[in-house]
Amino acid sequence: MKQDGKKGFIPFITAGDPDLEATRDLILELDQVGATVIELGVPFSDPMADGPVIQRASERALRHRFGLTEILQTVAEARKETDVPIVLFSYFNPLLQFSLEKLTREAEHAGVDGILVTDLAPEEAGRFAAMLRAHEIDMIFLVAPTSTDQRLKMVAERASGFIYAVSRTGVTGAQAEMSVESEKLVSRVRHFSDLPVAVGFGISKPDQVTDVWRYADAAVVGSAIVGEIEKATDPADAVLRVGHLVSQLLSA
């Protein structure tokens, strides 16, 4: 995309919200309306990095009592109709409980392209990152405005795929204005890495997407999309609502 002078758009949805069949349909819809990469959240009971909208999505999904096996089956089903890159967005606990060895094997088989673990520090991610590399799955790391240069350098040395720059300190959730700190952070990351940099946390409007594209390679939108799913009257309505919102966000 960079070679063509284009920018990326990365939507986030929670697997199993409103159900896994709808998740497959949402992946296909997001591909159709212009997603560059799709972040698929693994629902977790203690999502510390997430605001209330995505917390509620995890709660709704967990009521269905499925696990990573069913999520990977959903990815495999979607893979029959799309090759859009899919990144699992998870906390470490569900992955560890599943077995990292089993996860890497089955994620590759299902067609997962990358994994982002919100609460796995780079210092402790070496073994898991090596396992993912052996299965040609990218390890995506988060960086924040509070990250030191030393930490940015460490992430740059260990990351692959792209680097996710958190636009602000705090949890996920739409906000009226983007922080100027995110632009400074992207500039700092570029001193240490040639990987694409995606910016997320708080993006909910077309002008915010456009502004992020001015200095970063991709914009990530999560809570605004998950909020539309929450408003939906049924799974089909959720797919329509999400398709409409993303089309609006990309209209600029």
Short mmCIF file of the C-alpha atoms (twelve columns), coordinates in Angstrom:
data_MODEL
# 
_entry.id   MODEL 
# 
loop_
_atom_site.group_PDB 
_atom_site.id 
_atom_site.type_symbol 
_atom_site.label_atom_id 
_atom_site.label_alt_id 
_atom_site.label_comp_id 
_atom_site.label_asym_id 
_atom_site.label_seq_id 
_atom_site.Cartn_x 
_atom_site.Cartn_y 
_atom_site.Cartn_z 
_atom_site.pdbx_PDB_model_num 
ATOM 1   C CA . MET A 1   0.000   0.000   0.000  1 
ATOM 2   C CA . LYS A 2   2.837   2.379   0.794  1 
ATOM 3   C CA . GLN A 3   4.293   1.794   -2.671 1 
ATOM 4   C CA . ASP A 4   0.906   2.800   -4.127 1 
ATOM 5   C CA . GLY A 5   0.667   5.854   -1.886 1 
ATOM 6   C CA . LYS A 6   -2.245  4.373   0.079  1 
ATOM 7   C CA . LYS A 7   -3.039  4.111   3.767  1 
ATOM 8   C CA . GLY A 8   -4.468  1.238   5.787  1 
ATOM 9   C CA . PHE A 9   -7.680  0.796   7.758  1 
ATOM 10  C CA . ILE A 10  -7.817  -1.764  10.590 1 
ATOM 11  C CA . PRO A 11  -11.223 -2.465  12.167 1 
ATOM 12  C CA . PHE A 12  -11.600 -4.349  15.454 1 
ATOM 13  C CA . ILE A 13  -14.450 -6.697  16.370 1 
ATOM 14  C CA . THR A 14  -14.891 -9.064  19.306 1 
ATOM 15  C CA . ALA A 15  -15.201 -12.717 18.311 1 
ATOM 16  C CA . GLY A 16  -18.620 -14.091 19.215 1 
ATOM 17  C CA . ASP A 17  -20.368 -10.729 19.511 1 
ATOM 18  C CA . PRO A 18  -23.217 -11.122 18.757 1 
ATOM 19  C CA . ASP A 19  -22.353 -14.745 17.836 1 
ATOM 20  C CA . LEU A 20  -19.670 -16.637 15.922 1 
ATOM 21  C CA . GLU A 21  -21.692 -16.966 12.723 1 
ATOM 22  C CA . ALA A 22  -22.125 -13.196 12.707 1 
ATOM 23  C CA . THR A 23  -18.385 -12.839 13.342 1 
ATOM 24  C CA . ARG A 24  -17.675 -14.723 10.115 1 
ATOM 25  C CA . ASP A 25  -20.162 -12.502 8.264  1 
ATOM 26  C CA . LEU A 26  -18.614 -9.373  9.798  1 
ATOM 27  C CA . ILE A 27  -15.141 -10.427 8.638  1 
ATOM 28  C CA . LEU A 28  -16.439 -10.837 5.086  1 
ATOM 29  C CA . GLU A 29  -18.307 -7.517  5.216  1 
ATOM 30  C CA . LEU A 30  -15.278 -5.647  6.567  1 
ATOM 31  C CA . ASP A 31  -13.179 -7.088  3.769  1 
ATOM 32  C CA . GLN A 32  -15.730 -5.946  1.202  1 
ATOM 33  C CA . VAL A 33  -15.927 -2.368  2.503  1 
ATOM 34  C CA . GLY A 34  -12.172 -1.821  2.593  1 
ATOM 35  C CA . ALA A 35  -10.429 -3.307  5.638  1 
ATOM 36  C CA . THR A 36  -6.675  -3.683  5.210  1 
ATOM 37  C CA . VAL A 37  -6.297  -5.929  8.262  1 
ATOM 38  C CA . ILE A 38  -8.961  -7.148  10.706 1 
ATOM 39  C CA . GLU A 39  -8.301  -7.330  14.439 1 
ATOM 40  C CA . LEU A 40  -10.334 -10.136 15.973 1 
ATOM 41  C CA . GLY A 41  -10.630 -9.795  19.729 1 
ATOM 42  C CA . VAL A 42  -10.544 -12.881 21.924 1 
ATOM 43  C CA . PRO A 43  -13.144 -12.230 24.662 1 
ATOM 44  C CA . PHE A 44  -11.694 -12.211 28.152 1 
ATOM 45  C CA . SER A 45  -13.238 -11.774 31.589 1 
ATOM 46  C CA . ASP A 46  -10.764 -9.089  32.730 1 
ATOM 47  C CA . PRO A 47  -10.020 -6.839  29.725 1 
ATOM 48  C CA . MET A 48  -7.957  -4.228  31.568 1 
ATOM 49  C CA . ALA A 49  -6.915  -2.248  28.476 1 
ATOM 50  C CA . ASP A 50  -10.478 -1.887  27.201 1 
ATOM 51  C CA . GLY A 51  -13.116 0.706   27.907 1 
ATOM 52  C CA . PRO A 52  -16.781 -0.040  28.662 1 
ATOM 53  C CA . VAL A 53  -17.912 -0.632  25.066 1 
ATOM 54  C CA . ILE A 54  -15.452 -3.445  24.376 1 
ATOM 55  C CA . GLN A 55  -15.799 -4.748  27.942 1 
ATOM 56  C CA . ARG A 56  -19.517 -5.235  27.315 1 
ATOM 57  C CA . ALA A 57  -18.756 -6.949  24.001 1 
ATOM 58  C CA . SER A 58  -16.530 -9.445  25.824 1 
ATOM 59  C CA . GLU A 59  -19.282 -10.055 28.375 1 
ATOM 60  C CA . ARG A 60  -21.841 -10.720 25.633 1 
ATOM 61  C CA . ALA A 61  -19.488 -13.071 23.794 1 
ATOM 62  C CA . LEU A 62  -18.494 -15.007 26.908 1 
ATOM 63  C CA . ARG A 63  -22.137 -15.910 27.545 1 
ATOM 64  C CA . HIS A 64  -21.941 -18.224 24.515 1 
ATOM 65  C CA . ARG A 65  -19.292 -20.316 26.322 1 
ATOM 66  C CA . PHE A 66  -16.940 -20.916 23.393 1 
ATOM 67  C CA . GLY A 67  -13.152 -20.810 23.363 1 
ATOM 68  C CA . LEU A 68  -10.184 -20.395 21.063 1 
ATOM 69  C CA . THR A 69  -10.980 -23.621 19.214 1 
ATOM 70  C CA . GLU A 70  -14.287 -22.183 18.013 1 
ATOM 71  C CA . ILE A 71  -12.726 -18.782 17.237 1 
ATOM 72  C CA . LEU A 72  -10.064 -20.425 15.060 1 
ATOM 73  C CA . GLN A 73  -12.767 -22.477 13.340 1 
ATOM 74  C CA . THR A 74  -14.575 -19.217 12.561 1 
ATOM 75  C CA . VAL A 75  -11.387 -17.770 11.037 1 
ATOM 76  C CA . ALA A 76  -10.967 -20.941 8.965  1 
ATOM 77  C CA . GLU A 77  -14.554 -20.624 7.726  1 
ATOM 78  C CA . ALA A 78  -13.989 -17.003 6.733  1 
ATOM 79  C CA . ARG A 79  -10.759 -18.008 4.990  1 
ATOM 80  C CA . LYS A 80  -12.822 -19.950 2.429  1 
ATOM 81  C CA . GLU A 81  -14.092 -16.609 1.118  1 
ATOM 82  C CA . THR A 82  -11.465 -14.001 1.965  1 
ATOM 83  C CA . ASP A 83  -7.716  -13.593 2.253  1 
ATOM 84  C CA . VAL A 84  -7.856  -10.346 4.265  1 
ATOM 85  C CA . PRO A 85  -5.133  -10.477 6.957  1 
ATOM 86  C CA . ILE A 86  -6.515  -11.346 10.403 1 
ATOM 87  C CA . VAL A 87  -4.759  -10.546 13.682 1 
ATOM 88  C CA . LEU A 88  -5.926  -12.116 16.942 1 
ATOM 89  C CA . PHE A 89  -6.106  -9.430  19.624 1 
ATOM 90  C CA . SER A 90  -5.946  -11.092 23.026 1 
ATOM 91  C CA . TYR A 91  -4.841  -11.040 26.615 1 
ATOM 92  C CA . PHE A 92  -2.237  -13.655 27.498 1 
ATOM 93  C CA . ASN A 93  -4.319  -15.725 29.907 1 
ATOM 94  C CA . PRO A 94  -6.662  -17.343 27.322 1 
ATOM 95  C CA . LEU A 95  -3.715  -18.149 25.056 1 
ATOM 96  C CA . LEU A 96  -1.668  -19.669 27.856 1 
ATOM 97  C CA . GLN A 97  -4.617  -21.744 29.043 1 
ATOM 98  C CA . PHE A 98  -5.153  -23.025 25.504 1 
ATOM 99  C CA . SER A 99  -1.436  -24.003 25.159 1 
ATOM 100 C CA . LEU A 100 0.920   -21.842 23.160 1 
ATOM 101 C CA . GLU A 101 2.224   -24.804 21.163 1 
ATOM 102 C CA . LYS A 102 -1.291  -25.845 20.172 1 
ATOM 103 C CA . LEU A 103 -2.273  -22.249 19.453 1 
ATOM 104 C CA . THR A 104 0.549   -21.571 17.024 1 
ATOM 105 C CA . ARG A 105 -0.123  -24.790 15.105 1 
ATOM 106 C CA . GLU A 106 -3.875  -24.280 14.897 1 
ATOM 107 C CA . ALA A 107 -3.650  -20.538 14.214 1 
ATOM 108 C CA . GLU A 108 -1.435  -21.176 11.203 1 
ATOM 109 C CA . HIS A 109 -3.793  -23.883 9.969  1 
ATOM 110 C CA . ALA A 110 -6.819  -21.573 10.394 1 
ATOM 111 C CA . GLY A 111 -5.158  -18.733 8.511  1 
ATOM 112 C CA . VAL A 112 -4.301  -16.280 11.289 1 
ATOM 113 C CA . ASP A 113 -1.650  -13.795 10.141 1 
ATOM 114 C CA . GLY A 114 -0.635  -12.182 13.412 1 
ATOM 115 C CA . ILE A 115 -1.229  -12.107 17.159 1 
ATOM 116 C CA . LEU A 116 -1.237  -9.074  19.453 1 
ATOM 117 C CA . VAL A 117 -1.143  -9.764  23.202 1 
ATOM 118 C CA . THR A 118 -2.029  -6.624  25.104 1 
ATOM 119 C CA . ASP A 119 -0.539  -7.633  28.464 1 
ATOM 120 C CA . LEU A 120 2.553   -9.573  27.365 1 
ATOM 121 C CA . ALA A 121 5.621   -7.408  27.909 1 
ATOM 122 C CA . PRO A 122 8.318   -7.576  25.188 1 
ATOM 123 C CA . GLU A 123 10.841  -8.741  27.804 1 
ATOM 124 C CA . GLU A 124 8.712   -11.838 28.415 1 
ATOM 125 C CA . ALA A 125 7.566   -12.499 24.847 1 
ATOM 126 C CA . GLY A 126 10.713  -14.094 23.411 1 
ATOM 127 C CA . ARG A 127 9.622   -17.729 23.518 1 
ATOM 128 C CA . PHE A 128 6.134   -17.036 22.184 1 
ATOM 129 C CA . ALA A 129 7.476   -14.748 19.434 1 
ATOM 130 C CA . ALA A 130 9.911   -17.465 18.326 1 
ATOM 131 C CA . MET A 131 7.073   -19.993 18.175 1 
ATOM 132 C CA . LEU A 132 4.988   -17.622 16.073 1 
ATOM 133 C CA . ARG A 133 7.895   -16.966 13.692 1 
ATOM 134 C CA . ALA A 134 8.300   -20.714 13.177 1 
ATOM 135 C CA . HIS A 135 4.687   -20.780 11.961 1 
ATOM 136 C CA . GLU A 136 5.023   -17.564 9.900  1 
ATOM 137 C CA . ILE A 137 2.714   -15.594 12.188 1 
ATOM 138 C CA . ASP A 138 3.598   -11.990 13.032 1 
ATOM 139 C CA . MET A 139 3.985   -10.780 16.613 1 
ATOM 140 C CA . ILE A 140 2.392   -7.342  16.954 1 
ATOM 141 C CA . PHE A 141 3.486   -5.136  19.851 1 
ATOM 142 C CA . LEU A 142 1.897   -2.065  21.407 1 
ATOM 143 C CA . VAL A 143 3.769   1.148   22.134 1 
ATOM 144 C CA . ALA A 144 2.404   4.137   24.039 1 
ATOM 145 C CA . PRO A 145 3.215   7.833   24.507 1 
ATOM 146 C CA . THR A 146 4.849   6.856   27.805 1 
ATOM 147 C CA . SER A 147 7.212   4.327   26.143 1 
ATOM 148 C CA . THR A 148 10.860  5.271   26.538 1 
ATOM 149 C CA . ASP A 149 13.248  5.309   23.578 1 
ATOM 150 C CA . GLN A 150 14.917  2.231   25.030 1 
ATOM 151 C CA . ARG A 151 11.592  0.412   25.025 1 
ATOM 152 C CA . LEU A 152 10.738  1.563   21.492 1 
ATOM 153 C CA . LYS A 153 14.079  0.199   20.331 1 
ATOM 154 C CA . MET A 154 13.371  -3.130  22.047 1 
ATOM 155 C CA . VAL A 155 9.942   -3.395  20.399 1 
ATOM 156 C CA . ALA A 156 11.398  -2.481  17.010 1 
ATOM 157 C CA . GLU A 157 13.911  -5.304  17.315 1 
ATOM 158 C CA . ARG A 158 11.254  -7.890  18.208 1 
ATOM 159 C CA . ALA A 159 8.133   -6.845  16.293 1 
ATOM 160 C CA . SER A 160 7.030   -7.985  12.868 1 
ATOM 161 C CA . GLY A 161 4.082   -7.161  10.615 1 
ATOM 162 C CA . PHE A 162 3.420   -3.685  11.972 1 
ATOM 163 C CA . ILE A 163 3.692   -1.723  15.225 1 
ATOM 164 C CA . TYR A 164 0.537   -0.604  17.008 1 
ATOM 165 C CA . ALA A 165 0.881   2.892   18.481 1 
ATOM 166 C CA . VAL A 166 -1.622  3.667   21.225 1 
ATOM 167 C CA . SER A 167 -2.798  7.239   20.730 1 
ATOM 168 C CA . ARG A 168 -3.059  8.032   24.436 1 
ATOM 169 C CA . THR A 169 -2.611  6.626   27.917 1 
ATOM 170 C CA . GLY A 170 -5.714  4.917   29.269 1 
ATOM 171 C CA . VAL A 171 -8.214  2.432   27.867 1 
ATOM 172 C CA . THR A 172 -9.963  1.984   24.530 1 
ATOM 173 C CA . GLY A 173 -12.965 4.144   23.650 1 
ATOM 174 C CA . ALA A 174 -14.071 6.752   21.136 1 
ATOM 175 C CA . GLN A 175 -13.036 10.325  21.847 1 
ATOM 176 C CA . ALA A 176 -13.892 13.721  20.403 1 
ATOM 177 C CA . GLU A 177 -10.309 14.735  19.604 1 
ATOM 178 C CA . MET A 178 -7.140  12.797  18.893 1 
ATOM 179 C CA . SER A 179 -4.142  13.372  21.090 1 
ATOM 180 C CA . VAL A 180 -1.192  15.246  19.597 1 
ATOM 181 C CA . GLU A 181 0.940   12.740  21.471 1 
ATOM 182 C CA . SER A 182 0.143   10.045  18.912 1 
ATOM 183 C CA . GLU A 183 1.837   11.964  16.091 1 
ATOM 184 C CA . LYS A 184 4.917   12.490  18.260 1 
ATOM 185 C CA . LEU A 185 4.927   8.789   19.136 1 
ATOM 186 C CA . VAL A 186 4.797   7.686   15.497 1 
ATOM 187 C CA . SER A 187 7.712   9.978   14.698 1 
ATOM 188 C CA . ARG A 188 9.705   8.454   17.560 1 
ATOM 189 C CA . VAL A 189 8.911   4.893   16.438 1 
ATOM 190 C CA . ARG A 190 10.185  5.673   12.939 1 
ATOM 191 C CA . HIS A 191 13.627  6.425   14.375 1 
ATOM 192 C CA . PHE A 192 13.911  2.760   15.332 1 
ATOM 193 C CA . SER A 193 11.840  0.807   12.806 1 
ATOM 194 C CA . ASP A 194 10.871  0.691   9.132  1 
ATOM 195 C CA . LEU A 195 7.769   -1.375  9.928  1 
ATOM 196 C CA . PRO A 196 4.371   0.197   9.191  1 
ATOM 197 C CA . VAL A 197 2.884   2.004   12.172 1 
ATOM 198 C CA . ALA A 198 -0.845  1.809   12.946 1 
ATOM 199 C CA . VAL A 199 -2.525  4.211   15.383 1 
ATOM 200 C CA . GLY A 200 -5.523  3.239   17.505 1 
ATOM 201 C CA . PHE A 201 -7.494  3.965   20.701 1 
ATOM 202 C CA . GLY A 202 -10.090 6.692   20.246 1 
ATOM 203 C CA . ILE A 203 -10.607 6.953   16.484 1 
ATOM 204 C CA . SER A 204 -14.309 7.196   15.656 1 
ATOM 205 C CA . LYS A 205 -14.817 9.838   12.933 1 
ATOM 206 C CA . PRO A 206 -13.829 10.207  9.256  1 
ATOM 207 C CA . ASP A 207 -11.753 13.331  9.952  1 
ATOM 208 C CA . GLN A 208 -9.847  11.480  12.677 1 
ATOM 209 C CA . VAL A 209 -9.050  8.663   10.241 1 
ATOM 210 C CA . THR A 210 -7.824  11.223  7.721  1 
ATOM 211 C CA . ASP A 211 -5.699  12.975  10.320 1 
ATOM 212 C CA . VAL A 212 -4.049  9.727   11.431 1 
ATOM 213 C CA . TRP A 213 -3.323  8.870   7.798  1 
ATOM 214 C CA . ARG A 214 -1.398  12.137  7.574  1 
ATOM 215 C CA . TYR A 215 1.419   10.768  9.745  1 
ATOM 216 C CA . ALA A 216 0.825   7.019   10.229 1 
ATOM 217 C CA . ASP A 217 0.417   4.053   7.880  1 
ATOM 218 C CA . ALA A 218 -2.936  2.844   9.182  1 
ATOM 219 C CA . ALA A 219 -5.809  3.825   11.462 1 
ATOM 220 C CA . VAL A 220 -7.390  1.341   13.890 1 
ATOM 221 C CA . VAL A 221 -11.064 1.679   14.843 1 
ATOM 222 C CA . GLY A 222 -12.547 -0.521  17.553 1 
ATOM 223 C CA . SER A 223 -15.041 0.928   20.035 1 
ATOM 224 C CA . ALA A 224 -17.030 2.840   17.398 1 
ATOM 225 C CA . ILE A 225 -17.535 -0.377  15.412 1 
ATOM 226 C CA . VAL A 226 -18.298 -2.510  18.473 1 
ATOM 227 C CA . GLY A 227 -20.778 0.163   19.568 1 
ATOM 228 C CA . GLU A 228 -22.728 -0.304  16.334 1 
ATOM 229 C CA . ILE A 229 -22.873 -4.054  16.954 1 
ATOM 230 C CA . GLU A 230 -24.231 -3.359  20.433 1 
ATOM 231 C CA . LYS A 231 -27.043 -1.220  18.974 1 
ATOM 232 C CA . ALA A 232 -28.065 -3.854  16.419 1 
ATOM 233 C CA . THR A 233 -31.431 -5.587  16.678 1 
ATOM 234 C CA . ASP A 234 -30.078 -8.879  15.309 1 
ATOM 235 C CA . PRO A 235 -26.879 -10.303 13.709 1 
ATOM 236 C CA . ALA A 236 -27.893 -9.269  10.193 1 
ATOM 237 C CA . ASP A 237 -28.500 -5.714  11.389 1 
ATOM 238 C CA . ALA A 238 -25.064 -5.745  13.040 1 
ATOM 239 C CA . VAL A 239 -23.420 -6.577  9.710  1 
ATOM 240 C CA . LEU A 240 -25.354 -3.804  7.946  1 
ATOM 241 C CA . ARG A 241 -24.558 -1.246  10.629 1 
ATOM 242 C CA . VAL A 242 -20.847 -2.057  10.634 1 
ATOM 243 C CA . GLY A 243 -20.642 -1.960  6.834  1 
ATOM 244 C CA . HIS A 244 -22.343 1.426   6.788  1 
ATOM 245 C CA . LEU A 245 -20.125 2.905   9.516  1 
ATOM 246 C CA . VAL A 246 -16.889 1.733   7.913  1 
ATOM 247 C CA . SER A 247 -18.010 3.076   4.536  1 
ATOM 248 C CA . GLN A 248 -18.591 6.446   6.221  1 
ATOM 249 C CA . LEU A 249 -15.208 6.358   7.962  1 
ATOM 250 C CA . LEU A 250 -13.465 5.632   4.670  1 
ATOM 251 C CA . SER A 251 -15.474 8.180   2.679  1 
ATOM 252 C CA . ALA A 252 -12.897 10.872  3.401  1 
# 
